[in-house]
Amino acid sequence: MASAQQNRDFTTAVVSQYPLDEAIDWIRSNMGPEDVFEPETLLAWAKENAPSPEEICSQRDLENWAEENGYTQA
């Protein structure tokens, strides 16, 4: 029969001391967001974290795009 110390040593060797961290790493490496989150949750996150057009393009780029696509300034 194994001693208490052998049982502790075995458990330490076999069972992770950081199971949540390792689970998160595994999920990150093996699954996509759509496998983890509900569509509504992803959509809400995207809406809250979406950059504004000004963060992507300069004001002049936006004005040029608008003019090229038939939009005029009111």
PDB file of N, CA, C, O and CB in Angstrom:
ATOM      1  N   MET A   1       0.838  -1.173   0.000  1.00  0.00           N
ATOM      2  CA  MET A   1       0.000   0.000   0.000  1.00  0.00           C
ATOM      3  C   MET A   1       0.889   1.244   0.000  1.00  0.00           C
ATOM      4  O   MET A   1       1.941   1.274   0.637  1.00  0.00           O
ATOM      5  CB  MET A   1      -0.957  -0.006   1.215  1.00  0.00           C
ATOM      6  N   ALA A   2       0.439   2.272  -0.733  1.00  0.00           N
ATOM      7  CA  ALA A   2       1.207   3.510  -0.848  1.00  0.00           C
ATOM      8  C   ALA A   2       1.092   4.323   0.433  1.00  0.00           C
ATOM      9  O   ALA A   2       0.074   4.309   1.124  1.00  0.00           O
ATOM     10  CB  ALA A   2       0.728   4.339  -2.052  1.00  0.00           C
ATOM     11  N   SER A   3       2.183   5.035   0.720  1.00  0.00           N
ATOM     12  CA  SER A   3       2.176   5.898   1.906  1.00  0.00           C
ATOM     13  C   SER A   3       1.431   7.200   1.586  1.00  0.00           C
ATOM     14  O   SER A   3       1.152   7.498   0.425  1.00  0.00           O
ATOM     15  CB  SER A   3       3.635   6.200   2.383  1.00  0.00           C
ATOM     16  N   ALA A   4       1.122   7.949   2.609  1.00  0.00           N
ATOM     17  CA  ALA A   4       0.459   9.239   2.418  1.00  0.00           C
ATOM     18  C   ALA A   4       1.328  10.161   1.567  1.00  0.00           C
ATOM     19  O   ALA A   4       0.811  10.874   0.707  1.00  0.00           O
ATOM     20  CB  ALA A   4       0.150   9.898   3.779  1.00  0.00           C
ATOM     21  N   GLN A   5       2.631  10.156   1.796  1.00  0.00           N
ATOM     22  CA  GLN A   5       3.548  10.995   1.015  1.00  0.00           C
ATOM     23  C   GLN A   5       3.564  10.556  -0.445  1.00  0.00           C
ATOM     24  O   GLN A   5       3.563  11.400  -1.341  1.00  0.00           O
ATOM     25  CB  GLN A   5       4.975  10.934   1.604  1.00  0.00           C
ATOM     26  N   GLN A   6       3.578   9.257  -0.695  1.00  0.00           N
ATOM     27  CA  GLN A   6       3.551   8.767  -2.075  1.00  0.00           C
ATOM     28  C   GLN A   6       2.247   9.195  -2.747  1.00  0.00           C
ATOM     29  O   GLN A   6       2.257   9.576  -3.918  1.00  0.00           O
ATOM     30  CB  GLN A   6       3.704   7.219  -2.117  1.00  0.00           C
ATOM     31  N   ASN A   7       1.144   9.139  -2.037  1.00  0.00           N
ATOM     32  CA  ASN A   7      -0.134   9.588  -2.599  1.00  0.00           C
ATOM     33  C   ASN A   7      -0.090  11.078  -2.932  1.00  0.00           C
ATOM     34  O   ASN A   7      -0.563  11.490  -3.991  1.00  0.00           O
ATOM     35  CB  ASN A   7      -1.284   9.301  -1.616  1.00  0.00           C
ATOM     36  N   ARG A   8       0.468  11.876  -2.047  1.00  0.00           N
ATOM     37  CA  ARG A   8       0.575  13.320  -2.298  1.00  0.00           C
ATOM     38  C   ARG A   8       1.494  13.579  -3.490  1.00  0.00           C
ATOM     39  O   ARG A   8       1.179  14.399  -4.352  1.00  0.00           O
ATOM     40  CB  ARG A   8       1.103  14.060  -1.039  1.00  0.00           C
ATOM     41  N   ASP A   9       2.630  12.881  -3.539  1.00  0.00           N
ATOM     42  CA  ASP A   9       3.562  13.056  -4.661  1.00  0.00           C
ATOM     43  C   ASP A   9       2.905  12.676  -5.980  1.00  0.00           C
ATOM     44  O   ASP A   9       3.065  13.366  -6.986  1.00  0.00           O
ATOM     45  CB  ASP A   9       4.830  12.213  -4.446  1.00  0.00           C
ATOM     46  N   PHE A  10       2.165  11.574  -5.966  1.00  0.00           N
ATOM     47  CA  PHE A  10       1.482  11.128  -7.170  1.00  0.00           C
ATOM     48  C   PHE A  10       0.441  12.170  -7.607  1.00  0.00           C
ATOM     49  O   PHE A  10       0.371  12.523  -8.784  1.00  0.00           O
ATOM     50  CB  PHE A  10       0.812   9.755  -6.931  1.00  0.00           C
ATOM     51  N   THR A  11      -0.352  12.651  -6.673  1.00  0.00           N
ATOM     52  CA  THR A  11      -1.388  13.642  -6.993  1.00  0.00           C
ATOM     53  C   THR A  11      -0.762  14.913  -7.552  1.00  0.00           C
ATOM     54  O   THR A  11      -1.267  15.482  -8.520  1.00  0.00           O
ATOM     55  CB  THR A  11      -2.229  13.971  -5.744  1.00  0.00           C
ATOM     56  N   THR A  12       0.324  15.355  -6.953  1.00  0.00           N
ATOM     57  CA  THR A  12       1.012  16.550  -7.436  1.00  0.00           C
ATOM     58  C   THR A  12       1.532  16.341  -8.860  1.00  0.00           C
ATOM     59  O   THR A  12       1.481  17.256  -9.681  1.00  0.00           O
ATOM     60  CB  THR A  12       2.172  16.918  -6.495  1.00  0.00           C
ATOM     61  N   ALA A  13       2.026  15.151  -9.147  1.00  0.00           N
ATOM     62  CA  ALA A  13       2.578  14.874 -10.473  1.00  0.00           C
ATOM     63  C   ALA A  13       1.488  14.739 -11.532  1.00  0.00           C
ATOM     64  O   ALA A  13       1.703  15.107 -12.687  1.00  0.00           O
ATOM     65  CB  ALA A  13       3.415  13.607 -10.433  1.00  0.00           C
ATOM     66  N   VAL A  14       0.330  14.221 -11.159  1.00  0.00           N
ATOM     67  CA  VAL A  14      -0.722  13.911 -12.136  1.00  0.00           C
ATOM     68  C   VAL A  14      -1.742  15.036 -12.284  1.00  0.00           C
ATOM     69  O   VAL A  14      -2.197  15.325 -13.391  1.00  0.00           O
ATOM     70  CB  VAL A  14      -1.436  12.637 -11.736  1.00  0.00           C
ATOM     71  N   VAL A  15      -2.094  15.657 -11.190  1.00  0.00           N
ATOM     72  CA  VAL A  15      -3.126  16.688 -11.212  1.00  0.00           C
ATOM     73  C   VAL A  15      -2.449  18.054 -11.253  1.00  0.00           C
ATOM     74  O   VAL A  15      -1.564  18.357 -10.454  1.00  0.00           O
ATOM     75  CB  VAL A  15      -4.071  16.569  -9.973  1.00  0.00           C
ATOM     76  N   SER A  16      -2.882  18.852 -12.189  1.00  0.00           N
ATOM     77  CA  SER A  16      -2.310  20.187 -12.340  1.00  0.00           C
ATOM     78  C   SER A  16      -2.574  21.040 -11.105  1.00  0.00           C
ATOM     79  O   SER A  16      -3.618  20.928 -10.462  1.00  0.00           O
ATOM     80  CB  SER A  16      -2.877  20.872 -13.583  1.00  0.00           C
ATOM     81  N   GLN A  17      -1.617  21.885 -10.794  1.00  0.00           N
ATOM     82  CA  GLN A  17      -1.822  22.825  -9.694  1.00  0.00           C
ATOM     83  C   GLN A  17      -2.589  24.053 -10.168  1.00  0.00           C
ATOM     84  O   GLN A  17      -3.074  24.837  -9.353  1.00  0.00           O
ATOM     85  CB  GLN A  17      -0.477  23.243  -9.087  1.00  0.00           C
ATOM     86  N   TYR A  18      -2.697  24.221 -11.471  1.00  0.00           N
ATOM     87  CA  TYR A  18      -3.383  25.370 -12.053  1.00  0.00           C
ATOM     88  C   TYR A  18      -4.377  24.894 -13.108  1.00  0.00           C
ATOM     89  O   TYR A  18      -4.223  25.228 -14.283  1.00  0.00           O
ATOM     90  CB  TYR A  18      -2.366  26.365 -12.668  1.00  0.00           C
ATOM     91  N   PRO A  19      -5.380  24.131 -12.724  1.00  0.00           N
ATOM     92  CA  PRO A  19      -6.281  23.544 -13.722  1.00  0.00           C
ATOM     93  C   PRO A  19      -7.062  24.578 -14.529  1.00  0.00           C
ATOM     94  O   PRO A  19      -7.273  24.386 -15.726  1.00  0.00           O
ATOM     95  CB  PRO A  19      -7.248  22.621 -13.043  1.00  0.00           C
ATOM     96  N   LEU A  20      -7.488  25.650 -13.909  1.00  0.00           N
ATOM     97  CA  LEU A  20      -8.238  26.663 -14.650  1.00  0.00           C
ATOM     98  C   LEU A  20      -7.364  27.341 -15.697  1.00  0.00           C
ATOM     99  O   LEU A  20      -7.789  27.523 -16.838  1.00  0.00           O
ATOM    100  CB  LEU A  20      -8.813  27.708 -13.693  1.00  0.00           C
ATOM    101  N   ASP A  21      -6.149  27.714 -15.317  1.00  0.00           N
ATOM    102  CA  ASP A  21      -5.235  28.331 -16.283  1.00  0.00           C
ATOM    103  C   ASP A  21      -4.959  27.398 -17.454  1.00  0.00           C
ATOM    104  O   ASP A  21      -4.955  27.828 -18.607  1.00  0.00           O
ATOM    105  CB  ASP A  21      -3.918  28.718 -15.603  1.00  0.00           C
ATOM    106  N   GLU A  22      -4.731  26.137 -17.163  1.00  0.00           N
ATOM    107  CA  GLU A  22      -4.451  25.172 -18.231  1.00  0.00           C
ATOM    108  C   GLU A  22      -5.686  24.930 -19.093  1.00  0.00           C
ATOM    109  O   GLU A  22      -5.575  24.742 -20.305  1.00  0.00           O
ATOM    110  CB  GLU A  22      -3.959  23.845 -17.637  1.00  0.00           C
ATOM    111  N   ALA A  23      -6.858  24.935 -18.472  1.00  0.00           N
ATOM    112  CA  ALA A  23      -8.090  24.775 -19.246  1.00  0.00           C
ATOM    113  C   ALA A  23      -8.285  25.966 -20.179  1.00  0.00           C
ATOM    114  O   ALA A  23      -8.657  25.791 -21.340  1.00  0.00           O
ATOM    115  CB  ALA A  23      -9.310  24.621 -18.308  1.00  0.00           C
ATOM    116  N   ILE A  24      -8.040  27.163 -19.685  1.00  0.00           N
ATOM    117  CA  ILE A  24      -8.169  28.359 -20.527  1.00  0.00           C
ATOM    118  C   ILE A  24      -7.190  28.295 -21.687  1.00  0.00           C
ATOM    119  O   ILE A  24      -7.559  28.593 -22.823  1.00  0.00           O
ATOM    120  CB  ILE A  24      -7.932  29.639 -19.700  1.00  0.00           C
ATOM    121  N   ASP A  25      -5.951  27.912 -21.420  1.00  0.00           N
ATOM    122  CA  ASP A  25      -4.958  27.783 -22.496  1.00  0.00           C
ATOM    123  C   ASP A  25      -5.403  26.754 -23.528  1.00  0.00           C
ATOM    124  O   ASP A  25      -5.252  26.978 -24.729  1.00  0.00           O
ATOM    125  CB  ASP A  25      -3.586  27.390 -21.920  1.00  0.00           C
ATOM    126  N   TRP A  26      -5.949  25.630 -23.073  1.00  0.00           N
ATOM    127  CA  TRP A  26      -6.396  24.590 -23.993  1.00  0.00           C
ATOM    128  C   TRP A  26      -7.558  25.100 -24.836  1.00  0.00           C
ATOM    129  O   TRP A  26      -7.578  24.903 -26.051  1.00  0.00           O
ATOM    130  CB  TRP A  26      -6.805  23.319 -23.223  1.00  0.00           C
ATOM    131  N   ILE A  27      -8.519  25.750 -24.203  1.00  0.00           N
ATOM    132  CA  ILE A  27      -9.672  26.283 -24.938  1.00  0.00           C
ATOM    133  C   ILE A  27      -9.216  27.312 -25.959  1.00  0.00           C
ATOM    134  O   ILE A  27      -9.673  27.297 -27.101  1.00  0.00           O
ATOM    135  CB  ILE A  27     -10.697  26.911 -23.972  1.00  0.00           C
ATOM    136  N   ARG A  28      -8.321  28.204 -25.559  1.00  0.00           N
ATOM    137  CA  ARG A  28      -7.804  29.235 -26.461  1.00  0.00           C
ATOM    138  C   ARG A  28      -7.126  28.620 -27.683  1.00  0.00           C
ATOM    139  O   ARG A  28      -7.251  29.138 -28.792  1.00  0.00           O
ATOM    140  CB  ARG A  28      -6.819  30.141 -25.721  1.00  0.00           C
ATOM    141  N   SER A  29      -6.410  27.518 -27.479  1.00  0.00           N
ATOM    142  CA  SER A  29      -5.660  26.883 -28.561  1.00  0.00           C
ATOM    143  C   SER A  29      -6.518  25.981 -29.445  1.00  0.00           C
ATOM    144  O   SER A  29      -6.169  25.743 -30.602  1.00  0.00           O
ATOM    145  CB  SER A  29      -4.530  26.083 -27.985  1.00  0.00           C
ATOM    146  N   ASN A  30      -7.632  25.476 -28.921  1.00  0.00           N
ATOM    147  CA  ASN A  30      -8.370  24.444 -29.632  1.00  0.00           C
ATOM    148  C   ASN A  30      -9.802  24.788 -30.019  1.00  0.00           C
ATOM    149  O   ASN A  30     -10.455  24.013 -30.718  1.00  0.00           O
ATOM    150  CB  ASN A  30      -8.391  23.246 -28.818  1.00  0.00           C
ATOM    151  N   MET A  31     -10.293  25.929 -29.580  1.00  0.00           N
ATOM    152  CA  MET A  31     -11.683  26.266 -29.858  1.00  0.00           C
ATOM    153  C   MET A  31     -11.794  27.708 -30.330  1.00  0.00           C
ATOM    154  O   MET A  31     -10.977  28.561 -29.986  1.00  0.00           O
ATOM    155  CB  MET A  31     -12.553  26.042 -28.613  1.00  0.00           C
ATOM    156  N   GLY A  32     -12.819  27.955 -31.122  1.00  0.00           N
ATOM    157  CA  GLY A  32     -13.088  29.308 -31.568  1.00  0.00           C
ATOM    158  C   GLY A  32     -14.092  29.986 -30.649  1.00  0.00           C
ATOM    159  O   GLY A  32     -14.782  29.315 -29.882  1.00  0.00           O
ATOM    160  N   PRO A  33     -14.179  31.310 -30.721  1.00  0.00           N
ATOM    161  CA  PRO A  33     -15.125  32.024 -29.865  1.00  0.00           C
ATOM    162  C   PRO A  33     -16.555  31.524 -30.014  1.00  0.00           C
ATOM    163  O   PRO A  33     -17.303  31.470 -29.038  1.00  0.00           O
ATOM    164  CB  PRO A  33     -15.075  33.496 -30.170  1.00  0.00           C
ATOM    165  N   GLU A  34     -16.936  31.160 -31.233  1.00  0.00           N
ATOM    166  CA  GLU A  34     -18.309  30.693 -31.460  1.00  0.00           C
ATOM    167  C   GLU A  34     -18.575  29.333 -30.818  1.00  0.00           C
ATOM    168  O   GLU A  34     -19.731  28.948 -30.639  1.00  0.00           O
ATOM    169  CB  GLU A  34     -18.591  30.613 -32.952  1.00  0.00           C
ATOM    170  N   ASP A  35     -17.513  28.603 -30.470  1.00  0.00           N
ATOM    171  CA  ASP A  35     -17.668  27.330 -29.764  1.00  0.00           C
ATOM    172  C   ASP A  35     -17.824  27.530 -28.254  1.00  0.00           C
ATOM    173  O   ASP A  35     -18.270  26.630 -27.542  1.00  0.00           O
ATOM    174  CB  ASP A  35     -16.469  26.427 -30.045  1.00  0.00           C
ATOM    175  N   VAL A  36     -17.455  28.710 -27.780  1.00  0.00           N
ATOM    176  CA  VAL A  36     -17.423  28.966 -26.346  1.00  0.00           C
ATOM    177  C   VAL A  36     -18.584  29.863 -25.904  1.00  0.00           C
ATOM    178  O   VAL A  36     -19.184  29.639 -24.853  1.00  0.00           O
ATOM    179  CB  VAL A  36     -16.094  29.606 -25.962  1.00  0.00           C
ATOM    180  N   PHE A  37     -18.893  30.880 -26.715  1.00  0.00           N
ATOM    181  CA  PHE A  37     -19.883  31.879 -26.328  1.00  0.00           C
ATOM    182  C   PHE A  37     -21.149  31.775 -27.170  1.00  0.00           C
ATOM    183  O   PHE A  37     -21.116  31.328 -28.316  1.00  0.00           O
ATOM    184  CB  PHE A  37     -19.295  33.273 -26.450  1.00  0.00           C
ATOM    185  N   GLU A  38     -22.253  32.191 -26.583  1.00  0.00           N
ATOM    186  CA  GLU A  38     -23.521  32.274 -27.300  1.00  0.00           C
ATOM    187  C   GLU A  38     -23.424  33.411 -28.320  1.00  0.00           C
ATOM    188  O   GLU A  38     -22.715  34.389 -28.083  1.00  0.00           O
ATOM    189  CB  GLU A  38     -24.720  32.501 -26.310  1.00  0.00           C
ATOM    190  N   PRO A  39     -24.129  33.293 -29.458  1.00  0.00           N
ATOM    191  CA  PRO A  39     -24.077  34.358 -30.470  1.00  0.00           C
ATOM    192  C   PRO A  39     -24.440  35.733 -29.918  1.00  0.00           C
ATOM    193  O   PRO A  39     -23.839  36.735 -30.307  1.00  0.00           O
ATOM    194  CB  PRO A  39     -25.005  34.022 -31.609  1.00  0.00           C
ATOM    195  N   GLU A  40     -25.411  35.787 -29.019  1.00  0.00           N
ATOM    196  CA  GLU A  40     -25.818  37.078 -28.451  1.00  0.00           C
ATOM    197  C   GLU A  40     -24.678  37.712 -27.654  1.00  0.00           C
ATOM    198  O   GLU A  40     -24.497  38.930 -27.677  1.00  0.00           O
ATOM    199  CB  GLU A  40     -27.055  36.900 -27.552  1.00  0.00           C
ATOM    200  N   THR A  41     -23.922  36.887 -26.958  1.00  0.00           N
ATOM    201  CA  THR A  41     -22.799  37.383 -26.169  1.00  0.00           C
ATOM    202  C   THR A  41     -21.708  37.932 -27.087  1.00  0.00           C
ATOM    203  O   THR A  41     -21.130  38.984 -26.813  1.00  0.00           O
ATOM    204  CB  THR A  41     -22.233  36.265 -25.271  1.00  0.00           C
ATOM    205  N   LEU A  42     -21.430  37.218 -28.175  1.00  0.00           N
ATOM    206  CA  LEU A  42     -20.419  37.688 -29.130  1.00  0.00           C
ATOM    207  C   LEU A  42     -20.853  39.001 -29.772  1.00  0.00           C
ATOM    208  O   LEU A  42     -20.045  39.919 -29.918  1.00  0.00           O
ATOM    209  CB  LEU A  42     -20.165  36.624 -30.218  1.00  0.00           C
ATOM    210  N   LEU A  43     -22.116  39.093 -30.154  1.00  0.00           N
ATOM    211  CA  LEU A  43     -22.622  40.309 -30.787  1.00  0.00           C
ATOM    212  C   LEU A  43     -22.542  41.490 -29.822  1.00  0.00           C
ATOM    213  O   LEU A  43     -22.119  42.578 -30.214  1.00  0.00           O
ATOM    214  CB  LEU A  43     -24.073  40.106 -31.262  1.00  0.00           C
ATOM    215  N   ALA A  44     -22.939  41.291 -28.577  1.00  0.00           N
ATOM    216  CA  ALA A  44     -22.877  42.364 -27.584  1.00  0.00           C
ATOM    217  C   ALA A  44     -21.433  42.806 -27.375  1.00  0.00           C
ATOM    218  O   ALA A  44     -21.164  44.004 -27.284  1.00  0.00           O
ATOM    219  CB  ALA A  44     -23.497  41.907 -26.246  1.00  0.00           C
ATOM    220  N   TRP A  45     -20.512  41.868 -27.299  1.00  0.00           N
ATOM    221  CA  TRP A  45     -19.100  42.212 -27.119  1.00  0.00           C
ATOM    222  C   TRP A  45     -18.598  43.018 -28.316  1.00  0.00           C
ATOM    223  O   TRP A  45     -17.906  44.023 -28.150  1.00  0.00           O
ATOM    224  CB  TRP A  45     -18.246  40.935 -26.932  1.00  0.00           C
ATOM    225  N   ALA A  46     -18.949  42.572 -29.519  1.00  0.00           N
ATOM    226  CA  ALA A  46     -18.495  43.269 -30.728  1.00  0.00           C
ATOM    227  C   ALA A  46     -19.034  44.697 -30.772  1.00  0.00           C
ATOM    228  O   ALA A  46     -18.315  45.624 -31.144  1.00  0.00           O
ATOM    229  CB  ALA A  46     -18.933  42.501 -31.989  1.00  0.00           C
ATOM    230  N   LYS A  47     -20.292  44.872 -30.395  1.00  0.00           N
ATOM    231  CA  LYS A  47     -20.874  46.219 -30.403  1.00  0.00           C
ATOM    232  C   LYS A  47     -20.187  47.120 -29.386  1.00  0.00           C
ATOM    233  O   LYS A  47     -19.946  48.295 -29.663  1.00  0.00           O
ATOM    234  CB  LYS A  47     -22.378  46.156 -30.114  1.00  0.00           C
ATOM    235  N   GLU A  48     -19.875  46.588 -28.229  1.00  0.00           N
ATOM    236  CA  GLU A  48     -19.244  47.387 -27.179  1.00  0.00           C
ATOM    237  C   GLU A  48     -17.786  47.701 -27.483  1.00  0.00           C
ATOM    238  O   GLU A  48     -17.259  48.703 -27.000  1.00  0.00           O
ATOM    239  CB  GLU A  48     -19.341  46.667 -25.854  1.00  0.00           C
ATOM    240  N   ASN A  49     -17.129  46.867 -28.271  1.00  0.00           N
ATOM    241  CA  ASN A  49     -15.691  47.011 -28.501  1.00  0.00           C
ATOM    242  C   ASN A  49     -15.326  47.402 -29.919  1.00  0.00           C
ATOM    243  O   ASN A  49     -14.145  47.463 -30.261  1.00  0.00           O
ATOM    244  CB  ASN A  49     -15.004  45.741 -28.161  1.00  0.00           C
ATOM    245  N   ALA A  50     -16.321  47.665 -30.746  1.00  0.00           N
ATOM    246  CA  ALA A  50     -16.047  48.025 -32.139  1.00  0.00           C
ATOM    247  C   ALA A  50     -15.404  49.402 -32.204  1.00  0.00           C
ATOM    248  O   ALA A  50     -15.852  50.329 -31.529  1.00  0.00           O
ATOM    249  CB  ALA A  50     -17.342  47.995 -32.980  1.00  0.00           C
ATOM    250  N   PRO A  51     -14.363  49.542 -33.009  1.00  0.00           N
ATOM    251  CA  PRO A  51     -13.756  50.868 -33.150  1.00  0.00           C
ATOM    252  C   PRO A  51     -14.683  51.775 -33.961  1.00  0.00           C
ATOM    253  O   PRO A  51     -15.469  51.301 -34.781  1.00  0.00           O
ATOM    254  CB  PRO A  51     -12.359  50.768 -33.828  1.00  0.00           C
ATOM    255  N   SER A  52     -14.581  53.053 -33.727  1.00  0.00           N
ATOM    256  CA  SER A  52     -15.358  54.006 -34.522  1.00  0.00           C
ATOM    257  C   SER A  52     -14.664  54.161 -35.876  1.00  0.00           C
ATOM    258  O   SER A  52     -13.478  53.858 -36.004  1.00  0.00           O
ATOM    259  CB  SER A  52     -15.495  55.397 -33.786  1.00  0.00           C
ATOM    260  N   PRO A  53     -15.399  54.631 -36.883  1.00  0.00           N
ATOM    261  CA  PRO A  53     -14.755  54.826 -38.199  1.00  0.00           C
ATOM    262  C   PRO A  53     -13.534  55.735 -38.121  1.00  0.00           C
ATOM    263  O   PRO A  53     -12.558  55.533 -38.844  1.00  0.00           O
ATOM    264  CB  PRO A  53     -15.756  55.412 -39.189  1.00  0.00           C
ATOM    265  N   GLU A  54     -13.589  56.734 -37.244  1.00  0.00           N
ATOM    266  CA  GLU A  54     -12.466  57.664 -37.120  1.00  0.00           C
ATOM    267  C   GLU A  54     -11.206  57.000 -36.569  1.00  0.00           C
ATOM    268  O   GLU A  54     -10.094  57.470 -36.807  1.00  0.00           O
ATOM    269  CB  GLU A  54     -12.856  58.821 -36.230  1.00  0.00           C
ATOM    270  N   GLU A  55     -11.390  55.911 -35.836  1.00  0.00           N
ATOM    271  CA  GLU A  55     -10.233  55.197 -35.310  1.00  0.00           C
ATOM    272  C   GLU A  55      -9.558  54.349 -36.389  1.00  0.00           C
ATOM    273  O   GLU A  55      -8.411  53.931 -36.233  1.00  0.00           O
ATOM    274  CB  GLU A  55     -10.649  54.315 -34.137  1.00  0.00           C
ATOM    275  N   ILE A  56     -10.273  54.102 -37.475  1.00  0.00           N
ATOM    276  CA  ILE A  56      -9.746  53.266 -38.553  1.00  0.00           C
ATOM    277  C   ILE A  56      -9.231  54.113 -39.710  1.00  0.00           C
ATOM    278  O   ILE A  56      -8.172  53.826 -40.268  1.00  0.00           O
ATOM    279  CB  ILE A  56     -10.822  52.301 -39.050  1.00  0.00           C
ATOM    280  N   CYS A  57      -9.973  55.151 -40.069  1.00  0.00           N
ATOM    281  CA  CYS A  57      -9.638  56.006 -41.210  1.00  0.00           C
ATOM    282  C   CYS A  57      -9.569  57.460 -40.762  1.00  0.00           C
ATOM    283  O   CYS A  57     -10.194  57.854 -39.777  1.00  0.00           O
ATOM    284  CB  CYS A  57     -10.676  55.838 -42.350  1.00  0.00           C
ATOM    285  N   SER A  58      -8.811  58.235 -41.491  1.00  0.00           N
ATOM    286  CA  SER A  58      -8.763  59.665 -41.200  1.00  0.00           C
ATOM    287  C   SER A  58     -10.063  60.318 -41.667  1.00  0.00           C
ATOM    288  O   SER A  58     -10.803  59.748 -42.470  1.00  0.00           O
ATOM    289  CB  SER A  58      -7.532  60.331 -41.885  1.00  0.00           C
ATOM    290  N   GLN A  59     -10.328  61.505 -41.161  1.00  0.00           N
ATOM    291  CA  GLN A  59     -11.530  62.240 -41.570  1.00  0.00           C
ATOM    292  C   GLN A  59     -11.523  62.453 -43.073  1.00  0.00           C
ATOM    293  O   GLN A  59     -12.565  62.333 -43.717  1.00  0.00           O
ATOM    294  CB  GLN A  59     -11.624  63.597 -40.837  1.00  0.00           C
ATOM    295  N   ARG A  60     -10.378  62.764 -43.637  1.00  0.00           N
ATOM    296  CA  ARG A  60     -10.277  63.002 -45.089  1.00  0.00           C
ATOM    297  C   ARG A  60     -10.585  61.718 -45.861  1.00  0.00           C
ATOM    298  O   ARG A  60     -11.274  61.769 -46.879  1.00  0.00           O
ATOM    299  CB  ARG A  60      -8.860  63.525 -45.464  1.00  0.00           C
ATOM    300  N   ASP A  61     -10.090  60.573 -45.398  1.00  0.00           N
ATOM    301  CA  ASP A  61     -10.395  59.297 -46.053  1.00  0.00           C
ATOM    302  C   ASP A  61     -11.897  59.031 -46.031  1.00  0.00           C
ATOM    303  O   ASP A  61     -12.468  58.572 -47.021  1.00  0.00           O
ATOM    304  CB  ASP A  61      -9.638  58.138 -45.369  1.00  0.00           C
ATOM    305  N   LEU A  62     -12.529  59.318 -44.906  1.00  0.00           N
ATOM    306  CA  LEU A  62     -13.976  59.128 -44.810  1.00  0.00           C
ATOM    307  C   LEU A  62     -14.727  60.054 -45.754  1.00  0.00           C
ATOM    308  O   LEU A  62     -15.695  59.645 -46.396  1.00  0.00           O
ATOM    309  CB  LEU A  62     -14.446  59.358 -43.382  1.00  0.00           C
ATOM    310  N   GLU A  63     -14.279  61.304 -45.837  1.00  0.00           N
ATOM    311  CA  GLU A  63     -14.920  62.258 -46.748  1.00  0.00           C
ATOM    312  C   GLU A  63     -14.750  61.811 -48.195  1.00  0.00           C
ATOM    313  O   GLU A  63     -15.700  61.875 -48.976  1.00  0.00           O
ATOM    314  CB  GLU A  63     -14.334  63.672 -46.556  1.00  0.00           C
ATOM    315  N   ASN A  64     -13.555  61.360 -48.562  1.00  0.00           N
ATOM    316  CA  ASN A  64     -13.328  60.874 -49.930  1.00  0.00           C
ATOM    317  C   ASN A  64     -14.223  59.680 -50.242  1.00  0.00           C
ATOM    318  O   ASN A  64     -14.823  59.608 -51.315  1.00  0.00           O
ATOM    319  CB  ASN A  64     -11.853  60.488 -50.126  1.00  0.00           C
ATOM    320  N   TRP A  65     -14.308  58.752 -49.304  1.00  0.00           N
ATOM    321  CA  TRP A  65     -15.162  57.584 -49.520  1.00  0.00           C
ATOM    322  C   TRP A  65     -16.598  58.016 -49.728  1.00  0.00           C
ATOM    323  O   TRP A  65     -17.274  57.512 -50.625  1.00  0.00           O
ATOM    324  CB  TRP A  65     -15.066  56.610 -48.338  1.00  0.00           C
ATOM    325  N   ALA A  66     -17.074  58.946 -48.909  1.00  0.00           N
ATOM    326  CA  ALA A  66     -18.449  59.419 -49.010  1.00  0.00           C
ATOM    327  C   ALA A  66     -18.689  60.055 -50.374  1.00  0.00           C
ATOM    328  O   ALA A  66     -19.688  59.764 -51.032  1.00  0.00           O
ATOM    329  CB  ALA A  66     -18.761  60.423 -47.886  1.00  0.00           C
ATOM    330  N   GLU A  67     -17.781  60.916 -50.795  1.00  0.00           N
ATOM    331  CA  GLU A  67     -17.924  61.576 -52.094  1.00  0.00           C
ATOM    332  C   GLU A  67     -17.915  60.563 -53.238  1.00  0.00           C
ATOM    333  O   GLU A  67     -18.715  60.674 -54.166  1.00  0.00           O
ATOM    334  CB  GLU A  67     -16.803  62.601 -52.294  1.00  0.00           C
ATOM    335  N   GLU A  68     -17.019  59.577 -53.180  1.00  0.00           N
ATOM    336  CA  GLU A  68     -16.925  58.562 -54.225  1.00  0.00           C
ATOM    337  C   GLU A  68     -18.155  57.657 -54.277  1.00  0.00           C
ATOM    338  O   GLU A  68     -18.418  57.027 -55.301  1.00  0.00           O
ATOM    339  CB  GLU A  68     -15.687  57.722 -54.014  1.00  0.00           C
ATOM    340  N   ASN A  69     -18.896  57.591 -53.199  1.00  0.00           N
ATOM    341  CA  ASN A  69     -20.062  56.721 -53.142  1.00  0.00           C
ATOM    342  C   ASN A  69     -21.380  57.497 -53.154  1.00  0.00           C
ATOM    343  O   ASN A  69     -22.426  56.974 -52.771  1.00  0.00           O
ATOM    344  CB  ASN A  69     -19.991  55.860 -51.907  1.00  0.00           C
ATOM    345  N   GLY A  70     -21.308  58.755 -53.603  1.00  0.00           N
ATOM    346  CA  GLY A  70     -22.520  59.523 -53.819  1.00  0.00           C
ATOM    347  C   GLY A  70     -23.116  60.205 -52.597  1.00  0.00           C
ATOM    348  O   GLY A  70     -24.251  60.680 -52.644  1.00  0.00           O
ATOM    349  N   TYR A  71     -22.377  60.259 -51.525  1.00  0.00           N
ATOM    350  CA  TYR A  71     -22.894  60.935 -50.329  1.00  0.00           C
ATOM    351  C   TYR A  71     -22.406  62.378 -50.339  1.00  0.00           C
ATOM    352  O   TYR A  71     -21.272  62.655 -50.730  1.00  0.00           O
ATOM    353  CB  TYR A  71     -22.442  60.201 -49.017  1.00  0.00           C
ATOM    354  N   THR A  72     -23.254  63.280 -49.913  1.00  0.00           N
ATOM    355  CA  THR A  72     -22.872  64.683 -49.831  1.00  0.00           C
ATOM    356  C   THR A  72     -23.074  65.167 -48.410  1.00  0.00           C
ATOM    357  O   THR A  72     -23.886  64.630 -47.657  1.00  0.00           O
ATOM    358  CB  THR A  72     -23.686  65.545 -50.824  1.00  0.00           C
ATOM    359  N   GLN A  73     -22.323  66.182 -48.065  1.00  0.00           N
ATOM    360  CA  GLN A  73     -22.417  66.722 -46.710  1.00  0.00           C
ATOM    361  C   GLN A  73     -23.635  67.641 -46.643  1.00  0.00           C
ATOM    362  O   GLN A  73     -23.839  68.469 -47.530  1.00  0.00           O
ATOM    363  CB  GLN A  73     -21.107  67.491 -46.309  1.00  0.00           C
ATOM    364  N   ALA A  74     -24.421  67.499 -45.620  1.00  0.00           N
ATOM    365  CA  ALA A  74     -25.645  68.314 -45.485  1.00  0.00           C
ATOM    366  C   ALA A  74     -25.346  69.655 -44.893  1.00  0.00           C
ATOM    367  O   ALA A  74     -26.255  70.465 -44.709  1.00  0.00           O
ATOM    368  CB  ALA A  74     -26.677  67.606 -44.629  1.00  0.00           C
TER     369      ALA A  74
END
